[in-house]
């Protein structure tokens, strides 16, 4: 038997090693092919809905089902500040939803700030990091020391972390984070696959948030000026639909003689008058930044100083009322030529009201409740055509602005005592 060549053993070992490499590559290729197929299915699921919560659920399910990541979370950008907020998580306590991370703070904050993926083999002491987050929240006044605050989700002893910025044309939508209790749990292939899911997720989340904003904007524009509605949607103002209490100036107006007119005129004529009236009054409400609470036929209720506080709510209310009286005077000239005898009556009062969304699911209105609204309505009911009646509080607020005449004490329904009222004659000349 021929003797074995000296270099045969190393050659066999190299062949075995090469075969192992080929087998591993084949396994990786099979894994990638299968996961890419599933990712395509996930992409179809994500793009089939504009419900933001459902999009987030689909993405997080993909983290576990496709990539095997049992701990993941999605943080979305705050539209008004350099920070991201936990919107959904998988494998953590749900109480962590709502926790915030500032740009540059920890792994997540660095990824958000730099818009670059980060893979960390050993996260280290997460508890110290979470305490830092809490300390900054306390320093910023977002939570009182020792009080309850959403804690950023995280494994107590996380060893590996992979954080990916969710980008749409270089614009940060959020951050997708996965963790593992094992060291070196993630590799380059995980980065690639996470990137594929992340790209799909970023577009779907952005579309869903845009749709959500458009829906909110449409709803808010029913009550507020377009500028204010946009500020609310973007986070520049508090949510006004939550019940709250505030001092407001309330304006009630309606057309004298409208009931008799509506009973005798054709419906088309009535609707034509209302369209003219509403169009002109609506322009003046927006111009003076008033909030339209409601209109019922010829009646309207507008208030000032909510949802955003104003320095001069009474002045705005009075100036709007005078402009409305002048505009209706021009309209009545045309209406009289058609045989319609109509005139505007206005009542204005100031005081505290409880304000917020009123109604039921599917039909909400924005309302104000309190004696101030009742007083403005009763004053409006007492006003003659072309007359603007002010409560004593409003007359005092604008005494340097307008000329008034005391009407005297009025006995109004719903008020135990007579109410002092003032007739607004005209605005004083500007200095």
Secondary structure by P-SEA (a helix, b strand, c coil): ccccccaaaaaaaaaaaaaaaaaaaaaaaaaaaaaaaaaaaaaaaaaccccaaaaaaaaaaaacccccccccbbbbbcccccccccccccccccccccccccccccaaaaaaaacbbbbbcccccaaaaaaaaaaaaaaacccccccccccccccccccbbbbbbbcccccccbbbbbbbcccccccaaaaaaaaaaaaaaaaaaaaaaaaaaaaaaaaaaacccaaaaaaaaacccccccccbbbbbbbbbbbbcaaaaaaacccaaaaaaaaaaaaaaaaaaaaaaccccccccccbbbbbcccccccccaaaaaaaaaaaaaaaaaaaaaaaaaaccbbbbbbbbbbbbbbbcccccccbbbbbcccaaaaaaaaaaaaccccbbbbcaaaaaaccccbbbbbccccccccccbbbbbbbbccccccc
